[in-house]
Amino acid sequence: MGIRVAMVGCGAVGGFTAGHMVRNGVDVTLIDAWPDHVAKMNRDGLSLRGVTEQESFDVPVRAIGITEVQNLQKEGPFDVAFISTKSYESQFAASLIKDYLAPRGFVVSLQNAINEERIASVVGWHRVVGCIASSISAELEAPAFIQRHVPIRGDSYTVFRAGEAHGRITERVELVAELMRHTDSAMATRDLWGERWSKLVVNSSHNGLSAATGLGGNGMATHDAARRVQIRMAAESIQVGQALGHVLHVKKGTEPAQWIAAAKGDAKAMQGIEDLLLAEVGSRGEGQRPSMGQDMLKGRKTEIAEINGHVVEKGAEVGIATPLNAAMVDLVQRCERGEIAPDPKNIEAW
């Protein structure tokens, strides 16, 4: 494949997917802001670990820091630039790479939340593609060391979904899907915004909750109060997404109406979803932790405003109340400021 690829932001998802691309012969330049991470990748290669041997390998990569991007002018332009930074860094990342794109080059948002509009404000809509990473469950645990906590999904579940804002299937979204297949299953979608909001339902119900409680994925499933808060927050996000006109895809074996019914007190609906969440505990490693939970442990700013805050903002636009999402924004921001410590007790009265 004779294309040049940039990966701007080489944390859990960016680093994991870039490493798989490089292993399969794609010319990828990894760009990251963490000097220790960049130095170790260049010195020792990138170590990727998974649940299976197939995913566990070391690969030599070429990495540069953000202050070195100015030297890329000498090397030729990029055909594809992935942005896999935090949402609040989207415009910075787009500005960083904009001048190094080929004439038909484009930018792919490989991020949580919904950042295509932020990126388009810098590079233009004609240069923007979206790509959802669903249930990849990876973590940058140390410089140049990324661990995935769930097995390769393959035919059982499509992890990556690439799409255009206008909904047509184009050569470039097919290319993005092809690049993502080096890591796991991928497809081109005609419904980028429905896929984005479906992922937002998951992120808004899990990520802030992990940050505010200190619980990992399995802990949130087995803790009674946390599990039910997950379900009720998801129901709020589902109702907002539906009011916006999106077709939503929730956890396999359930329908959006079941989550809404559970949140409104339907015991049978609640039990069915709780059983599903508890059954998932066996499918992931104990170390699995949503990204905001990882951020809180590492003392970093979270994406609470861009994820739960976005649900609250859009809910207000369509007249859907989102009290739990609003409360979660406040709670996580208090934890970020150090006013309170992450603890399951923070949500037990909800």
C-alpha positions as CSV (number, residue, x, y, z in Angstrom):
1,M,0.0,0.0,0.0
2,G,1.9,3.1,-1.3
3,I,0.5,5.7,1.0
4,R,1.9,7.8,3.8
5,V,0.0,7.8,7.1
6,A,0.3,10.1,10.2
7,M,-1.0,9.1,13.6
8,V,-1.4,12.2,15.7
9,G,-1.8,11.0,19.3
10,C,-0.3,7.6,20.0
11,G,-1.9,6.6,23.2
12,A,-4.1,3.5,23.7
13,V,-6.1,3.5,20.4
14,G,-3.8,5.5,18.2
15,G,-0.7,3.6,19.3
16,F,-2.3,0.2,19.0
17,T,-3.7,0.7,15.6
18,A,-0.6,2.4,14.3
19,G,1.5,-0.5,15.5
20,H,-0.6,-3.0,13.7
21,M,-0.5,-0.9,10.5
22,V,3.3,-0.7,10.7
23,R,3.6,-4.5,11.3
24,N,1.6,-5.0,8.1
25,G,3.8,-2.8,5.9
26,V,2.0,0.6,6.1
27,D,4.3,3.7,6.1
28,V,3.2,5.4,9.4
29,T,4.7,8.3,11.3
30,L,3.7,8.3,14.9
31,I,3.4,11.8,16.4
32,D,2.9,12.2,20.2
33,A,3.4,14.8,22.9
34,W,4.9,12.6,25.6
35,P,8.7,12.7,25.2
36,D,9.4,9.5,27.2
37,H,6.9,7.6,25.0
38,V,8.4,8.9,21.8
39,A,12.0,8.2,23.0
40,K,11.2,4.6,24.0
41,M,9.3,3.8,20.8
42,N,12.3,5.0,18.8
43,R,14.8,3.2,21.0
44,D,13.1,-0.1,21.6
45,G,10.0,-0.2,19.4
46,L,6.3,-0.4,20.3
47,S,5.2,-3.2,22.5
48,L,1.6,-4.3,22.0
49,R,0.0,-6.9,24.2
50,G,-3.4,-8.6,24.0
51,V,-5.4,-11.4,25.3
52,T,-4.2,-13.7,22.6
53,E,-0.7,-14.4,21.2
54,Q,-1.8,-13.1,17.8
55,E,-2.1,-9.6,19.3
56,S,1.2,-9.6,21.3
57,F,4.3,-8.4,19.6
58,D,7.0,-5.8,19.5
59,V,7.4,-3.7,16.3
60,P,10.0,-1.1,15.3
61,V,8.3,2.3,14.6
62,R,9.2,5.8,13.6
63,A,8.0,8.3,16.2
64,I,8.4,12.1,16.5
65,G,7.4,14.7,19.1
66,I,5.1,17.5,18.3
67,T,8.0,20.0,18.2
68,E,9.5,17.9,15.4
69,V,6.5,18.1,13.1
70,Q,7.9,21.3,11.5
71,N,10.7,19.1,9.9
72,L,8.1,16.9,8.0
73,Q,8.1,19.4,5.2
74,K,11.2,17.8,3.8
75,E,9.7,14.3,3.6
76,G,6.6,14.7,1.5
77,P,2.9,15.0,2.4
78,F,0.6,12.6,4.2
79,D,-2.3,10.9,2.4
80,V,-4.1,10.1,5.6
81,A,-3.7,11.7,9.0
82,F,-5.5,10.1,11.9
83,I,-6.2,12.2,15.0
84,S,-6.4,10.0,18.1
85,T,-5.9,12.6,20.8
86,K,-8.3,13.7,23.6
87,S,-11.4,15.5,22.3
88,Y,-10.3,18.8,23.7
89,E,-7.1,18.6,21.7
90,S,-8.8,18.0,18.4
91,Q,-8.4,21.5,16.9
92,F,-4.8,21.7,18.0
93,A,-4.0,18.3,16.5
94,A,-5.8,19.3,13.2
95,S,-3.8,22.6,13.1
96,L,-0.6,20.7,13.7
97,I,-1.0,18.3,10.8
98,K,-3.0,20.5,8.3
99,D,0.0,21.9,6.4
100,Y,1.5,18.4,5.8
101,L,-1.5,16.9,4.0
102,A,-1.3,15.9,0.3
103,P,-3.6,17.8,-2.1
104,R,-6.2,15.0,-1.7
105,G,-5.1,14.1,1.8
106,F,-7.7,13.9,4.6
107,V,-8.0,13.7,8.4
108,V,-9.7,10.8,10.3
109,S,-11.1,11.4,13.8
110,L,-10.3,8.2,15.6
111,Q,-11.5,9.4,19.0
112,N,-14.2,9.3,21.6
113,A,-17.0,11.8,21.5
114,I,-18.0,13.7,18.4
115,N,-15.2,15.8,17.1
116,E,-15.6,15.9,13.3
117,E,-17.0,19.5,13.4
118,R,-14.1,20.7,15.5
119,I,-11.6,19.2,13.0
120,A,-13.6,20.6,10.1
121,S,-13.3,24.1,11.5
122,V,-9.6,23.8,10.9
123,V,-9.2,21.7,7.7
124,G,-12.6,22.0,6.1
125,W,-15.4,19.4,5.9
126,H,-14.1,18.1,2.6
127,R,-11.0,16.8,4.4
128,V,-12.8,15.0,7.3
129,V,-13.7,11.4,7.8
130,G,-14.9,9.8,11.1
131,C,-13.9,6.4,12.5
132,I,-15.5,4.8,15.6
133,A,-13.4,2.4,17.7
134,S,-16.0,0.3,19.5
135,S,-15.0,-2.1,22.4
136,I,-11.3,-2.0,21.7
137,S,-10.5,-1.7,25.5
138,A,-6.8,-0.7,25.3
139,E,-4.6,1.2,27.7
140,L,-1.2,2.8,27.4
141,E,0.3,1.4,30.5
142,A,3.8,2.7,30.2
143,P,6.0,4.4,27.5
144,A,5.8,2.3,24.4
145,F,3.7,-0.4,26.0
146,I,0.0,-0.8,25.2
147,Q,-2.3,-3.5,26.6
148,R,-5.6,-4.6,25.1
149,H,-8.0,-6.2,27.6
150,V,-10.5,-8.0,25.3
151,P,-9.8,-10.6,22.6
152,I,-9.8,-9.9,18.9
153,R,-13.5,-9.5,17.9
154,G,-13.2,-10.7,14.3
155,D,-16.5,-11.8,12.7
156,S,-18.4,-11.7,16.1
157,Y,-18.4,-7.9,16.3
158,T,-17.3,-5.0,14.1
159,V,-14.9,-2.9,16.1
160,F,-14.1,-0.1,13.6
161,R,-16.7,1.8,11.6
162,A,-15.5,4.5,9.1
163,G,-17.9,7.0,7.5
164,E,-18.4,10.3,5.7
165,A,-20.4,13.1,7.1
166,H,-22.6,13.0,4.0
167,G,-23.3,9.3,4.3
168,R,-22.0,8.0,1.0
169,I,-19.5,5.2,0.8
170,T,-16.3,6.5,-0.8
171,E,-12.9,5.2,-1.7
172,R,-11.4,7.0,1.2
173,V,-13.7,5.4,3.8
174,E,-13.0,2.1,2.3
175,L,-9.3,2.8,2.6
176,V,-9.7,3.7,6.3
177,A,-11.6,0.5,6.9
178,E,-8.8,-1.4,5.1
179,L,-6.2,0.2,7.4
180,M,-8.2,-0.6,10.5
181,R,-8.6,-4.3,9.5
182,H,-4.9,-4.7,10.3
183,T,-6.0,-4.4,14.0
184,D,-9.5,-5.9,14.0
185,S,-12.8,-6.1,12.1
186,A,-13.8,-2.9,10.3
187,M,-16.4,-1.7,7.9
188,A,-17.5,1.4,6.0
189,T,-20.8,2.8,7.2
190,R,-23.4,5.1,5.6
191,D,-24.5,6.3,9.1
192,L,-21.5,7.9,10.7
193,W,-23.7,10.0,13.1
194,G,-25.8,7.1,14.3
195,E,-22.7,5.1,14.9
196,R,-21.1,8.1,16.7
197,W,-24.1,8.6,19.0
198,S,-24.3,4.9,19.7
199,K,-20.7,5.0,20.9
200,L,-21.5,8.1,22.9
201,V,-24.3,6.2,24.7
202,V,-21.6,3.7,25.9
203,N,-19.0,6.3,26.7
204,S,-21.5,8.5,28.6
205,S,-22.6,5.6,30.8
206,H,-19.2,4.2,31.5
207,N,-16.3,6.6,31.3
208,G,-17.4,9.3,33.8
209,L,-18.7,6.7,36.1
210,S,-15.2,5.0,36.2
211,A,-13.5,8.3,36.8
212,A,-15.9,9.3,39.6
213,T,-15.9,5.9,41.4
214,G,-12.4,4.5,40.7
215,L,-14.0,1.3,39.4
216,G,-12.9,-0.6,36.3
217,G,-15.1,-2.2,33.7
218,N,-15.8,-5.3,35.8
219,G,-16.2,-3.3,39.0
220,M,-18.9,-1.1,37.5
221,A,-20.7,-4.2,36.4
222,T,-20.6,-6.0,39.7
223,H,-21.3,-3.0,42.0
224,D,-25.1,-2.8,42.2
225,A,-25.4,1.0,42.4
226,A,-22.9,1.6,39.7
227,R,-24.5,-0.9,37.4
228,R,-27.9,0.7,37.7
229,V,-26.5,4.2,37.3
230,Q,-24.9,3.0,34.0
231,I,-28.2,1.8,32.7
232,R,-30.1,5.0,33.7
233,M,-27.4,7.3,32.2
234,A,-27.4,5.2,29.0
235,A,-31.2,5.6,28.8
236,E,-30.9,9.4,29.0
237,S,-28.3,9.4,26.2
238,I,-30.5,7.1,24.1
239,Q,-33.5,9.4,24.4
240,V,-31.5,12.4,23.3
241,G,-30.0,10.5,20.4
242,Q,-33.4,9.3,19.2
243,A,-34.8,12.8,19.6
244,L,-32.0,14.1,17.3
245,G,-33.1,11.5,14.7
246,H,-30.3,8.9,15.0
247,V,-30.8,5.2,14.6
248,L,-29.0,3.7,17.6
249,H,-27.3,0.4,18.1
250,V,-27.0,-0.7,21.8
251,K,-25.6,-3.8,23.4
252,K,-26.1,-7.0,21.5
253,G,-29.3,-8.7,22.5
254,T,-31.1,-5.5,23.6
255,E,-33.0,-2.7,22.0
256,P,-33.0,1.0,22.9
257,A,-36.6,0.8,24.3
258,Q,-35.5,-1.8,26.8
259,W,-32.9,0.6,28.4
260,I,-35.5,3.4,28.5
261,A,-38.0,1.0,30.1
262,A,-35.5,-0.2,32.6
263,A,-34.6,3.4,33.6
264,K,-38.3,4.1,34.1
265,G,-38.8,1.2,36.6
266,D,-39.6,-1.8,34.4
267,A,-38.2,-4.6,36.6
268,K,-38.1,-7.2,33.8
269,A,-36.2,-4.8,31.4
270,M,-33.8,-3.9,34.2
271,Q,-33.1,-7.5,35.1
272,G,-32.4,-8.4,31.4
273,I,-29.9,-5.7,31.0
274,E,-28.3,-6.4,34.4
275,D,-27.9,-10.0,33.5
276,L,-26.2,-9.0,30.2
277,L,-23.8,-6.6,32.0
278,L,-22.8,-9.2,34.5
279,A,-22.3,-11.8,31.8
280,E,-19.8,-9.5,30.1
281,V,-17.5,-9.7,33.2
282,G,-16.0,-12.9,31.9
283,S,-15.1,-11.5,28.5
284,R,-12.6,-8.9,29.6
285,G,-9.5,-8.7,31.8
286,E,-9.6,-7.4,35.3
287,G,-7.4,-4.5,34.3
288,Q,-9.8,-3.1,31.8
289,R,-10.7,0.5,32.6
290,P,-12.5,3.1,30.5
291,S,-10.4,6.0,29.3
292,M,-11.7,8.6,31.8
293,G,-10.9,6.2,34.6
294,Q,-7.4,5.9,33.2
295,D,-7.1,9.7,33.0
296,M,-8.2,10.1,36.6
297,L,-5.7,7.6,37.9
298,K,-2.9,9.4,36.0
299,G,-4.0,12.9,37.1
300,R,-5.0,14.0,33.6
301,K,-7.9,16.1,32.4
302,T,-10.8,14.0,31.3
303,E,-13.3,14.3,28.4
304,I,-16.3,14.6,30.7
305,A,-17.3,17.9,29.0
306,E,-17.1,16.5,25.5
307,I,-18.9,13.3,26.4
308,N,-21.5,13.7,29.1
309,G,-21.5,17.5,28.7
310,H,-22.4,17.0,25.0
311,V,-25.4,14.8,26.0
312,V,-26.6,17.5,28.4
313,E,-26.2,20.2,25.7
314,K,-28.0,18.3,23.0
315,G,-30.7,17.2,25.5
316,A,-31.4,20.9,26.3
317,E,-31.7,21.6,22.5
318,V,-34.4,18.9,22.1
319,G,-36.2,19.2,25.4
320,I,-34.9,16.0,27.0
321,A,-34.0,16.1,30.6
322,T,-30.5,14.6,31.4
323,P,-30.1,15.0,35.2
324,L,-27.7,12.1,35.7
325,N,-25.4,13.1,32.9
326,A,-25.4,16.7,34.3
327,A,-24.7,15.4,37.8
328,M,-21.8,13.2,36.4
329,V,-20.2,16.2,34.7
330,D,-20.2,18.0,38.1
331,L,-19.0,15.0,40.0
332,V,-16.1,14.2,37.7
333,Q,-15.0,17.8,37.6
334,R,-14.9,17.9,41.4
335,C,-12.7,14.8,41.3
336,E,-10.5,16.5,38.8
337,R,-10.0,19.5,41.0
338,G,-9.2,17.3,44.0
339,E,-12.2,18.4,46.0
340,I,-13.3,14.8,46.4
341,A,-11.7,11.4,45.8
342,P,-13.0,8.9,43.3
343,D,-15.1,6.4,45.3
344,P,-18.2,4.2,44.7
345,K,-19.8,6.1,47.6
346,N,-20.0,9.1,45.3
347,I,-22.9,7.6,43.4
348,E,-24.6,5.3,45.9
349,A,-27.4,7.7,46.6
350,W,-28.2,8.4,42.9
